[in-house]
Amino acid sequence: MAPALTHPAGVNFIDEQHRPVHADASTYYGGEERFSRGRTYSASFAHGYNPKRPPAFGDEWHQRSRRMSHDEPSSAPRRFLIDVEETIRLVLEQEDTDGDFQISVTDAGPKLMALGTATSNGFKSFDIRGTYMLSNLLQELALARDHGRKRIVLDEARLTENPVDRLSRMIKYSFWNALTRRIDGEGLEIICADPKNRTGRVNPRIYVPHGEPAMAEYYRQVAKEKPHLNLDVQVLPPKPDDPVFVKSLNNKPGILALAMQEVDNGKGQKVLKGIPFVVPGARFNELYNWDSYFISLGLLVDGYVNLAKGMVDHFIFEIKHYGKILNGSRSYYLCRTQPPFLTDMALQIYNQLDRSDMEENRRWLKRAIQAAIKEYHTIWVAEPRMDPKTGLSRYRPDGLGIPPETEATHFTHILEPYAAKHGLSVLEFSERYNEGTIKEPELDEYFLHDRAVRESGHDTTYRFEKRCANLGTIDLQALLYKYEVDIGTAIREVFDDELELEEDFALAPFPPTVEAYRDPSRWERSTSRVQKSEEWFRRAEWRKGVIDKYCWNESKALYFDYDTVQEKQSLYESVTAFWTLWAGCASEEQCWKLISHSLKKFEVLGGLVSGTEESRGKISLDRPNRQWDYPYAWPPHQIMAWVGLERYGYLEDAQRLAYRFLYMMTTAFVDFNGVVPEKFDAVKLSHLVDAEYGNQGIDFKMVPREGFGWMNAAYQVGLTYLSTGMRRAIATCTSPEVFFGSAINAQPAHSSQAYAAATNDPLGLAMDTLKLSSPVMQPATLAGPPLTDFRDSEAQQDKDKSAQPASQ
């Protein structure tokens, strides 16, 4: 049954603005509704006659004769006349059988709906079919409602849009904007919302760094002008990352002030305004460290250079005032950082800045490199993160007590035995342990490693279980090698081989030795001499030797983490070994061995998994899966591998891996109402992840509005690696096993997965993920052509004739 139209009888609803079919929602749905006098069919509506309603035969009203391939195509693009609210109601009532306000392959509706055509003023109708078209219809209706539209003329081309183009367009014009935040009077209400806050206090609190009186006064003025906010403004002490002080803030969490700029308010006065930045999304509603690097890569692809530049400005501010680039810009992150990417981020942005003012560009890059040098010396090659005996750096943050930002029950299984030992409830024990009235050295050790896991960004994984703070991880060594090369290159190429440091801090001794680290009071000061490129290149060469000595395993053709306490390699096979290719610290021979012997251990249908199944070990009720282990795939690992493989000349391998990951993303987008999640199960090609706290970016109604930060970036960056043919194949959801010609019988012998992967069956994969009792039917043979178009959307045939090139 087609949705009823409620516009006045005797008039036509017209749209003569001829907006671009694939414009963003604000352009497409902006403007006013317009009517004109009707000339045809108008009288029939006045008497309640609706010619679009098909004859009803019992409960089989939804059955239609199938359209044939030889049906005469329309001579003009088809457009529909739609009542927004009524159609939303009917779509959800008919198609959303699981009640989640999304239309997906797991919904059991008829996947069929008639819409009145605009050329007939809604008198004639046309059927739209399939999950993809119906979910796109629901999304378009939600966007139209957002813009206050009651009725719309909708182009069919928006429902049958090439999914690669649609997702890329939504990321560029919608998702980035929805994820953009600003910390100032206008943006505080949004940015202060913290889903991780378990204190029960929802009124916003902002911490302003010591030494920024103008900023503190600005926020106090905001609090006066907006009393409804109940904004609490606090100024931090000169050393805000003291562990005792940070623990004292556990019950008073708040957002940390970030960089601001002076702008003209239009009255000839200068006022402070927050610099925009992009957050990851979902429960992560603040500026993050390594997320921001990958997000910036996507922003650069999409042309948002200044937005990415502003995020570097915030990192410079954090290093100056908080001592490090923080894990995230909340008070409970003051002791922790995350994997360092600042130098590459700054150089990538510098290379895309407007060339009209190169002197200003150089001044900006100088501030970024100066900040990176301070972070390098005071964080990464300073104790406790530096192990002077080996020269390896570690994730080893300060901190006291239980991390307050975790889910309420996250540590219950760890704390229960200690609570029972003291005859207390878990809650009572947690309070006394945090207060320091109960001492448990073993628990202190556990949380030392737990904080290190969180600083590593890989929270959590069995790779780091109860040992992370002792590990010189291969990823961190590769990142610091890149820091050293980048700093040396910038000094030599941009600053005429001399760079003065304006801020005073201690320079860590080089090369590192136990003796040299014994008395930091004797270390050089940063202002005592200029920085030369030669020193940084020597540091990089020295680190490469350390990596080869402690982390490279010739017999296994792989890099491993090194345990600085047990003094041996930790033989967990991690895909971060390929970060050495991104950094450029692997030799040509090591690169060849990594690719020829080890890449296959991590490559699965949907890209690269975080680690191997063998390294992860068996999973049980007592040993649940961790989200950074097999079989999960994350955007950072994909992007780093693509760039690294291309750097060493293995472009075909990079393209293959990019195809796998973007295929997985696109099929989820097509089959699950436009979802763009935080991570995937790359073996089952599913975003329905049950490890730890599940998945982020999947909880939305009707239309995805944000995606997820680094997943958005992975799609935009990944598309730059694909050929035209690859992009077209992904648009038709052609499985990698079909596209690259792999034999189907090479699939693992998990029957439903093998069949689903081989036949490109999304519903089979979804059902397998949902662990439904009905098995996937097994065919007599798995051979056959790949499924094409958008699964069950026959209307795509009309669209292909106009939108696809004449030949491939």
C-alpha positions in Angstrom: 0.0 0.0 0.0 1.4 3.4 -1.0 1.4 6.0 1.7 -1.5 8.5 1.5 -0.9 12.0 0.4 -2.4 14.7 2.5 -1.8 17.9 0.4 -4.9 19.9 -0.4 -7.3 18.5 -2.9 -7.3 20.1 -6.3 -3.7 21.2 -6.2 -0.4 19.8 -7.4 2.7 19.7 -5.3 5.6 21.0 -7.4 9.3 21.3 -7.0 10.9 23.5 -9.7 14.2 24.2 -8.1 16.0 21.4 -9.8 18.6 20.8 -7.1 21.5 18.4 -7.9 20.2 14.9 -7.3 23.1 13.9 -5.0 23.5 17.2 -3.2 23.9 17.1 0.6 20.7 17.1 2.6 20.7 20.8 3.5 20.9 21.7 -0.1 18.5 19.1 -1.4 15.8 19.6 1.3 16.3 23.3 1.9 13.7 25.8 0.8 10.0 26.0 1.0 7.2 23.7 -0.2 5.3 25.1 -3.2 1.8 24.4 -4.6 0.1 25.1 -7.9 -3.5 24.5 -9.1 -4.0 21.0 -10.2 -5.2 20.2 -13.7 -5.5 16.5 -13.7 -6.8 13.8 -11.3 -7.4 16.5 -8.6 -11.1 15.9 -8.1 -10.8 12.3 -7.4 -8.8 13.0 -4.2 -11.7 15.1 -2.9 -13.9 12.0 -2.8 -11.4 9.8 -1.1 -10.4 7.8 -4.2 -6.8 6.7 -4.1 -5.9 5.0 -7.3 -2.4 4.0 -6.0 -4.0 1.5 -3.5 -3.6 -2.0 -5.1 -6.5 -4.5 -4.9 -6.4 -6.4 -1.6 -6.6 -10.2 -1.7 -6.8 -11.4 1.9 -3.4 -10.7 3.5 -1.6 -10.7 0.2 -1.9 -7.0 -0.5 1.8 -6.6 -0.8 2.3 -9.1 -3.6 3.1 -7.6 -7.0 4.0 -9.1 -10.3 7.7 -8.8 -10.8 9.0 -6.2 -13.2 10.6 -7.8 -16.3 13.9 -6.9 -17.7 12.2 -6.0 -21.0 9.9 -3.4 -19.3 10.2 -0.1 -21.2 12.4 2.3 -19.1 11.2 5.7 -18.3 12.4 8.5 -20.7 13.0 10.9 -17.8 14.4 10.4 -14.3 11.7 9.2 -12.0 10.7 11.3 -9.0 8.3 10.5 -6.2 5.7 12.7 -4.4 5.9 11.8 -0.8 4.1 12.8 2.5 7.0 12.6 4.9 5.4 11.6 8.2 2.9 9.2 6.7 5.6 7.4 4.7 7.9 7.2 7.8 5.1 5.6 9.7 4.3 3.1 7.0 7.9 2.1 6.3 8.6 1.5 10.0 5.3 -0.3 10.5 5.7 -2.6 7.5 9.5 -3.1 7.2 11.1 -2.6 10.6 10.1 -5.9 12.1 12.7 -5.9 14.9 11.7 -2.4 16.0 15.2 -0.8 15.9 14.2 2.1 13.6 16.5 0.7 10.9 15.8 -1.4 7.8 18.3 -4.2 7.4 18.6 -7.6 5.8 17.6 -9.2 9.1 14.2 -7.5 9.0 11.4 -9.8 7.8 9.2 -7.3 6.0 8.1 -7.7 2.4 10.9 -5.2 1.2 8.4 -3.7 -1.2 6.6 -0.4 -1.2 4.7 1.7 -3.8 5.4 5.4 -4.1 3.3 7.9 -6.0 5.1 9.5 -8.9 5.5 13.3 -9.0 4.6 13.6 -12.7 1.2 12.2 -12.0 0.7 14.2 -8.9 0.8 11.0 -6.9 -1.9 9.3 -9.0 0.3 6.6 -10.5 2.8 4.6 -8.5 6.0 2.8 -8.9 7.3 0.0 -6.6 10.6 0.3 -4.8 12.1 -2.9 -3.7 14.9 -4.3 -1.5 16.7 -3.5 1.7 19.0 -0.9 0.1 16.3 1.2 -1.5 14.0 1.0 1.5 16.7 1.9 4.0 17.7 4.8 1.8 14.1 5.9 1.6 13.9 5.9 5.4 17.1 7.8 5.6 15.9 10.4 3.1 12.6 10.8 5.0 14.4 11.4 8.3 16.7 14.0 6.7 13.6 15.7 5.1 12.0 15.8 8.6 15.2 17.3 10.0 14.7 20.2 7.6 11.1 20.8 8.5 9.7 19.3 5.3 6.2 17.8 5.4 6.1 16.8 1.7 8.9 16.2 -0.7 9.6 15.4 -4.3 12.3 12.7 -4.1 14.5 11.6 -7.0 14.6 7.9 -7.4 18.3 8.3 -8.1 18.8 9.1 -4.4 17.4 5.7 -3.5 19.4 3.7 -6.1 22.6 5.8 -5.7 25.9 3.9 -6.1 26.6 2.9 -2.5 30.3 3.8 -2.7 29.4 7.3 -3.9 26.6 7.6 -1.3 28.8 6.6 1.6 31.7 8.7 0.5 29.3 11.7 0.0 27.7 11.2 3.4 31.1 11.1 5.1 32.4 14.2 3.3 29.3 16.4 3.6 27.5 15.1 6.7 29.5 12.9 9.0 32.5 15.2 9.5 30.2 18.1 10.2 28.2 16.1 12.8 31.4 15.0 14.6 32.8 18.6 14.7 33.0 20.2 18.2 34.2 23.4 19.6 35.0 24.3 23.2 33.6 27.8 23.9 30.4 29.4 25.0 28.5 28.1 21.9 29.9 24.6 21.9 30.0 23.7 25.6 26.6 22.1 26.0 27.5 19.5 23.3 31.1 18.8 24.2 30.5 18.6 28.0 28.2 15.7 27.6 30.2 12.6 28.7 28.6 9.1 28.4 31.5 7.8 30.5 30.7 10.0 33.5 29.4 7.7 36.2 29.2 10.3 39.0 25.6 11.2 38.4 26.4 14.9 38.0 25.5 16.1 34.5 26.1 19.8 34.9 29.2 20.8 32.8 32.6 21.4 34.4 35.6 22.8 32.6 39.2 22.8 33.8 41.3 25.6 32.5 45.1 25.3 32.5 47.4 27.4 34.8 48.8 30.3 33.0 45.8 31.1 30.9 44.0 33.9 32.9 42.2 35.3 29.9 40.7 31.9 29.1 39.6 31.4 32.7 37.9 34.8 32.7 36.2 34.0 29.4 34.6 30.8 30.8 33.6 32.6 34.0 31.8 35.2 31.8 30.1 32.4 29.9 28.9 30.9 33.2 27.4 34.3 34.1 25.8 34.9 30.7 24.3 31.3 30.6 23.2 30.5 34.1 21.1 27.6 32.8 24.3 25.7 32.1 25.4 25.7 35.8 28.9 25.7 34.4 31.6 25.0 37.0 34.9 26.7 36.0 38.1 25.4 37.7 41.7 26.4 37.2 44.3 23.6 37.2 47.6 23.8 39.2 50.9 24.3 37.4 51.5 20.5 37.4 48.1 19.1 36.4 49.3 15.5 35.8 50.4 14.7 39.4 48.8 11.3 40.0 47.5 12.2 43.5 45.8 15.3 42.1 44.4 13.5 39.1 42.9 10.8 41.4 41.3 13.6 43.4 39.3 14.6 40.3 37.7 11.2 39.9 34.5 12.4 41.5 34.7 15.8 39.7 35.2 14.9 36.1 35.2 17.6 33.5 36.3 18.7 30.0 39.7 20.2 29.6 40.0 23.6 27.9 41.7 23.5 24.5 43.3 26.1 22.2 41.3 29.2 21.3 41.8 32.0 18.8 41.0 35.7 18.8 38.4 36.7 16.3 36.6 40.0 15.5 33.1 40.0 17.0 31.9 42.4 14.3 32.0 45.4 16.7 35.7 46.0 16.4 36.5 43.9 19.4 38.6 40.8 19.8 36.9 37.9 21.5 38.0 34.3 22.1 36.5 31.5 20.0 37.2 27.8 20.2 39.1 26.1 17.3 36.9 23.3 15.8 38.0 19.7 16.0 36.6 16.3 15.2 35.7 13.7 17.8 35.6 9.9 17.2 31.8 9.7 17.9 29.4 7.7 20.0 30.6 7.5 23.6 33.8 9.2 22.7 32.8 12.9 22.8 36.1 14.6 23.2 39.4 15.2 21.4 41.5 12.0 21.2 45.1 11.5 20.4 45.7 8.8 17.9 42.1 8.8 16.6 42.7 12.4 15.5 45.7 11.4 13.4 43.6 9.0 11.3 40.6 11.3 11.3 42.9 14.0 9.9 44.0 11.8 7.0 40.3 11.5 6.0 39.8 15.2 6.5 42.8 15.9 4.1 41.3 13.6 1.5 38.1 15.5 1.7 39.7 19.0 1.6 39.2 20.0 5.2 42.8 21.2 5.7 42.0 23.9 8.2 39.9 21.6 10.4 42.9 19.1 10.5 45.3 22.0 11.2 43.2 23.1 14.1 43.6 19.6 15.7 47.4 20.0 15.6 46.9 23.4 17.3 45.1 21.6 20.1 47.9 19.1 20.4 50.5 21.9 20.7 48.3 23.5 23.4 48.1 20.2 25.3 51.8 19.6 25.2 52.4 23.2 26.5 49.8 23.1 29.3 49.2 19.4 30.2 52.7 18.1 29.5 51.6 15.6 26.7 49.1 15.0 24.0 46.4 13.5 26.2 44.6 10.2 25.7 41.5 12.4 25.6 40.6 15.9 26.7 38.9 14.9 30.0 40.3 15.3 33.5 40.7 11.6 34.1 43.1 11.3 31.1 45.6 13.8 32.5 48.2 11.1 33.3 47.9 9.3 30.0 48.9 9.8 26.4 48.5 7.6 23.3 50.5 6.4 20.3 52.5 9.4 19.0 51.7 10.6 15.5 52.1 14.4 15.7 55.1 14.8 13.4 53.6 13.0 10.4 50.2 14.6 11.1 51.8 18.1 11.0 53.9 17.4 7.9 50.9 16.0 6.0 48.9 19.1 6.8 51.9 21.5 6.1 52.2 20.0 2.6 48.5 20.9 1.9 48.4 24.4 3.4 47.7 27.4 1.2 50.9 28.4 -0.5 50.1 32.1 -0.6 51.7 32.7 2.9 54.6 30.2 3.2 56.2 32.2 6.0 53.2 31.8 8.2 53.1 28.1 7.2 56.7 27.7 8.4 55.9 29.4 11.7 53.0 27.0 12.2 55.1 24.0 11.4 57.9 25.3 13.7 55.4 25.4 16.6 54.4 21.8 15.9 57.9 20.4 15.6 59.0 22.3 18.8 56.0 20.7 20.6 56.9 17.3 19.2 60.5 17.6 20.4 59.3 18.5 23.9 56.9 15.5 23.9 59.7 13.2 22.7 62.2 14.2 25.4 59.9 14.6 28.3 57.5 11.7 27.7 58.8 9.0 25.3 62.5 8.9 26.1 62.1 9.9 29.8 61.5 7.5 32.6 59.3 5.7 33.4 58.4 5.1 29.8 62.1 4.7 28.7 63.9 1.6 29.6 67.6 2.8 29.7 69.0 -0.7 29.6 67.6 -1.6 26.2 66.8 1.9 24.9 63.3 0.8 24.2 60.3 3.0 25.0 57.2 1.7 26.6 53.6 2.6 27.3 54.0 3.2 31.1 51.8 6.1 32.4 51.5 7.3 35.9 48.3 7.0 37.8 46.6 5.7 41.0 43.6 3.7 41.7 40.9 2.3 39.4 40.5 4.0 36.0 37.2 5.9 36.5 36.2 6.2 32.8 35.5 2.5 32.3 32.1 0.8 32.4 30.8 0.3 36.0 31.3 -3.5 36.0 34.5 -3.6 33.9 36.8 -4.7 36.8 34.3 -6.6 38.9 35.8 -10.0 38.2 39.3 -8.6 39.1 38.1 -6.9 42.3 35.8 -9.7 43.7 38.6 -11.9 45.2 40.2 -8.9 46.9 36.8 -7.7 48.2 36.1 -11.2 49.6 39.5 -11.2 51.2 38.7 -8.1 53.2 35.0 -9.1 53.8 33.7 -6.1 51.8 31.4 -5.6 48.8 33.1 -4.8 45.6 31.8 -1.2 45.8 33.1 -0.7 49.4 36.5 -2.3 48.5 36.8 -0.1 45.4 36.2 3.1 47.5 38.8 2.1 50.2 41.4 1.0 47.6 41.0 4.3 45.7 41.3 6.2 49.0 44.5 4.3 49.8 43.3 2.9 53.1 43.6 -0.6 51.7 47.0 -1.6 50.1 47.2 -4.3 47.5 50.5 -4.3 45.7 49.4 -7.0 43.3 46.4 -4.9 42.3 48.6 -1.9 41.9 50.6 -3.9 39.4 47.5 -5.0 37.6 46.3 -1.4 37.2 49.8 -0.2 36.1 49.5 -2.6 33.1 45.8 -1.7 32.6 46.6 2.0 32.3 49.5 1.1 29.9 47.0 -0.9 27.7 44.8 2.2 27.6 47.7 4.4 26.7 48.7 2.0 23.9 45.2 2.6 22.3 44.7 -1.2 22.1 42.4 -1.6 25.1 42.1 -4.4 25.5 44.0 -7.5 24.1 45.6 -10.6 25.4 48.8 -9.4 23.8 49.1 -6.9 26.7 47.4 -8.8 29.5 49.2 -8.1 32.8 52.5 -7.1 31.1 51.9 -4.0 28.9 53.9 -1.6 31.0 57.0 -3.8 30.6 56.8 -4.2 26.9 58.8 -2.3 24.3 56.1 -2.7 21.7 57.1 -2.8 18.1 54.5 -0.2 17.2 55.8 2.4 19.6 59.4 1.9 18.4 58.3 2.3 14.8 56.4 5.5 15.7 59.3 7.0 17.5 61.7 6.1 14.6 59.3 8.1 12.4 59.3 11.0 14.9 63.1 11.1 14.7 63.2 11.0 10.9 60.4 13.6 10.6 62.0 16.0 13.0 65.4 15.7 11.3 63.8 16.1 7.9 61.8 19.2 8.9 64.9 20.8 10.5 67.0 20.2 7.4 64.4 20.9 4.6 62.3 23.7 6.2 64.4 25.4 8.9 67.8 25.5 7.2 69.2 22.9 9.5 68.8 24.9 12.6 65.9 25.0 15.0 65.8 26.9 18.3 63.7 25.6 21.1 61.8 28.4 23.0 60.5 26.4 25.9 62.9 25.2 28.6 63.0 21.4 29.4 65.5 18.6 29.9 67.0 16.9 26.9 67.2 13.1 27.4 70.8 11.8 27.0 71.8 10.0 23.8 72.6 7.2 23.4 70.6 6.1 26.5 72.4 4.1 29.2 71.5 3.2 32.8 74.3 5.4 34.1 73.2 8.4 32.0 69.7 8.2 33.3 70.8 7.9 36.9 71.0 11.7 37.5 68.5 13.7 35.4 69.7 17.0 37.0 72.8 16.8 34.9 70.9 16.6 31.6 71.3 19.3 29.0 68.5 22.0 28.8 66.6 22.6 25.6 67.5 26.2 25.4 71.2 25.6 25.6 71.8 24.9 21.9 70.0 24.7 18.6 68.7 21.5 17.1 70.5 20.0 14.1 69.1 17.4 11.7 72.2 15.3 12.0 71.4 14.5 15.7 67.9 13.3 14.9 69.0 11.1 12.0 71.6 9.5 14.3 68.9 8.9 16.8 66.8 7.2 14.1 69.6 5.1 12.9 70.4 4.0 16.5 66.7 3.2 17.1 66.6 1.0 14.0 69.5 -1.0 15.4 67.7 -1.4 18.7 64.5 -2.5 16.9 66.5 -5.1 14.9 68.3 -6.3 18.0 65.3 -6.7 20.3 62.1 -6.9 18.2 63.0 -8.6 14.8 62.7 -12.4 14.7 64.5 -13.8 11.7 63.2 -17.3 12.0 59.6 -16.2 12.2 60.0 -13.3 9.7 58.1 -11.0 12.0 58.7 -8.2 14.5 57.6 -8.8 18.1 57.2 -6.8 21.3 60.2 -7.1 23.8 59.6 -7.7 27.5 62.1 -5.5 29.3 61.6 -7.3 32.6 61.7 -10.9 31.4 64.3 -9.8 28.8 62.9 -11.8 26.0 60.5 -11.3 23.0 56.8 -11.7 23.7 55.7 -14.0 20.8 52.2 -12.7 20.3 51.8 -12.1 16.6 50.5 -8.6 16.1 49.6 -6.8 12.8 51.4 -3.7 14.2 54.6 -5.4 13.0 53.7 -3.8 9.7 53.9 -0.3 11.2 57.7 -0.7 10.5 56.8 -0.4 6.8 54.8 2.8 7.4 57.7 4.2 9.4 60.4 3.0 6.9 62.6 1.3 9.5 62.5 -2.2 7.9 65.1 -3.1 5.4 64.1 -4.2 1.9 64.8 -7.8 2.9 62.8 -7.6 6.1 59.9 -6.1 4.2 60.0 -8.9 1.7 60.0 -11.5 4.4 57.1 -9.8 6.2 55.0 -9.8 3.1 55.9 -13.2 1.7 55.9 -15.1 5.0 53.8 -13.2 7.6 51.1 -11.2 5.8 49.0 -14.2 5.1 48.7 -14.9 8.9 46.7 -11.7 9.3 44.8 -11.4 6.0 41.2 -12.6 6.1 38.2 -12.0 3.9 37.6 -8.5 5.4 41.2 -7.2 5.6 43.7 -7.5 8.3 42.9 -8.8 11.8 44.7 -7.4 14.8 46.5 -10.6 15.7 46.5 -14.3 14.8 44.0 -16.7 16.2 46.9 -18.9 17.6 48.3 -16.0 19.5 45.0 -15.0 21.0 44.4 -18.5 22.3 41.1 -20.3 23.1 38.1 -18.3 24.0 35.7 -19.5 26.7 33.2 -18.1 29.3 36.1 -17.7 31.7 38.3 -16.2 28.9 36.1 -14.0 26.8 37.3 -12.3 23.6 39.1 -9.0 23.6 38.2 -6.4 21.0 41.8 -5.8 19.8 42.4 -9.5 19.2 41.4 -11.9 16.4 39.0 -11.8 14.6 38.5 -8.0 14.8 39.7 -5.5 12.3 40.3 -1.8 13.0 40.9 1.2 10.7 44.3 2.2 12.1 45.8 -1.2 11.3 44.5 -1.1 7.7 45.6 2.4 6.9 49.1 1.8 8.4 49.5 -1.3 6.3 48.3 0.3 3.1 50.7 3.2 3.4 53.6 0.9 4.4 53.1 -1.5 1.6 52.8 1.3 -1.0 56.0 2.9 0.5 58.0 -0.2 -0.3 56.5 -0.7 -3.7 53.9 -3.4 -3.0 51.0 -1.4 -4.3 49.0 -4.4 -5.5 49.0 -5.9 -2.0 47.9 -2.5 -0.6 45.1 -2.4 -3.1 44.0 -5.9 -2.3 43.8 -5.2 1.4 42.0 -1.9 0.8 39.5 -3.7 -1.4 38.8 -6.2 1.3 38.2 -3.7 4.0 36.1 -1.3 1.9 34.1 -4.3 0.6 33.3 -5.2 4.2 32.3 -1.6 5.0 30.2 -1.2 1.9 28.2 -4.4 2.4 27.5 -3.4 6.0 26.4 0.0 4.7 24.1 -1.5 2.1 22.6 -4.3 4.2 22.3 -2.5 7.6 20.7 0.9 7.0 24.0 2.8 6.3 25.9 1.7 9.4 29.5 2.8 9.8 30.8 1.2 13.0 33.9 1.5 15.1 35.3 -1.9 14.2 34.4 -5.2 12.4 34.7 -8.9 12.8 36.6 -9.3 9.6 36.2 -13.1 9.5 32.4 -13.0 9.5 32.2 -9.6 7.8 30.0 -8.4 10.6 29.7 -5.2 12.7 27.6 -7.2 15.2 30.4 -7.4 17.7 29.9 -8.8 21.2 33.4 -8.4 22.6 33.7 -6.2 25.7 31.4 -3.2 25.3 30.2 -4.2 21.8 30.5 -1.8 18.9 30.2 2.0 18.6 28.5 3.9 15.8 25.6 1.5 15.4 23.0 3.0 17.7 21.1 5.4 15.6 17.5 5.8 14.5 16.5 5.9 10.8 19.6 7.7 9.4 23.3 7.4 10.4 24.5 10.9 11.3 28.1 10.5 12.3 29.5 7.1 11.3 32.6 6.7 13.4 35.7 8.9 13.1 38.5 6.7 12.0 36.2 4.3 10.1 35.0 7.3 8.0 38.7 8.2 7.4 39.5 4.6 6.4 36.9 4.7 3.7 38.0 8.0 2.2 41.7 7.0 2.3 41.0 3.5 1.1 39.2 4.8 -2.0 42.4 6.6 -3.1 44.0 3.2 -3.4 41.4 1.6 -5.6 41.4 1.5 -9.4 38.2 2.4 -11.2 37.4 -1.2 -11.7 37.9 -2.0 -8.1 35.6 0.8 -7.1 32.9 -0.4 -9.5 33.2 -3.9 -8.1 32.8 -2.8 -4.6 29.7 -0.8 -5.6 28.2 -4.0 -6.8 29.3 -5.8 -3.6 31.5 -8.2 -5.4 33.3 -10.4 -2.9 37.1 -10.2 -2.7 37.2 -14.0 -3.3 35.4 -13.5 -6.5 37.1 -10.3 -7.6 40.6 -11.7 -7.0 39.8 -15.1 -8.3 40.5 -17.1 -5.1 39.1 -20.6 -5.0 36.0 -20.9 -2.9 37.1 -24.2 -1.5 40.0 -22.4 0.1 37.5 -20.9 2.6 37.6 -22.3 6.2 35.4 -25.3 6.7 32.8 -23.4 8.7 29.9 -24.3 6.5 27.6 -21.3 6.8 30.5 -18.8 6.7 32.1 -20.5 3.7 28.8 -20.5 1.8 28.0 -17.0 2.7 31.4 -15.7 1.7 31.4 -17.7 -1.5 28.0 -16.7 -2.7 28.3 -13.1 -1.3 25.2 -13.8 1.0 24.9 -11.0 3.6 21.9 -12.5 5.2 23.8 -15.8 5.8 26.6 -13.9 7.4 24.2 -11.8 9.6 22.3 -14.9 10.7 25.6 -16.7 11.5 26.7 -13.7 13.6 23.3 -13.6 15.4 23.7 -17.3 16.1 20.2 -18.1 15.0 19.2 -21.7 15.3 18.2 -22.2 11.6 21.2 -23.3 9.6 22.1 -21.7 6.3 20.9 -24.0 3.5 23.7 -25.8 1.8 23.6 -25.9 -2.0 24.7 -28.8 -4.1 27.6 -26.8 -5.4 29.2 -23.5 -4.4 30.2 -22.6 -8.0 28.3 -19.8 -9.7 28.5 -16.2 -10.7 28.7 -13.5 -8.0 25.6 -11.6 -6.9 25.7 -8.1 -8.3 23.8 -4.8 -8.0 22.5 -4.0 -4.5 21.4 -7.5 -3.5 17.7 -7.4 -4.0 17.2 -4.0 -5.6 15.9 -4.6 -9.1 15.3 -0.9 -9.6 19.1 -0.6 -9.8 18.8 -1.8 -13.4 17.3 1.5 -14.5 19.8 3.5 -12.5 22.8 1.7 -14.0 21.8 2.7 -17.5 22.1 6.4 -16.7 24.7 6.5 -13.9 27.3 3.8 -14.9 29.8 4.4 -17.7 28.9 2.7 -21.0 31.8 0.2 -20.7 34.2 -1.0 -18.1 
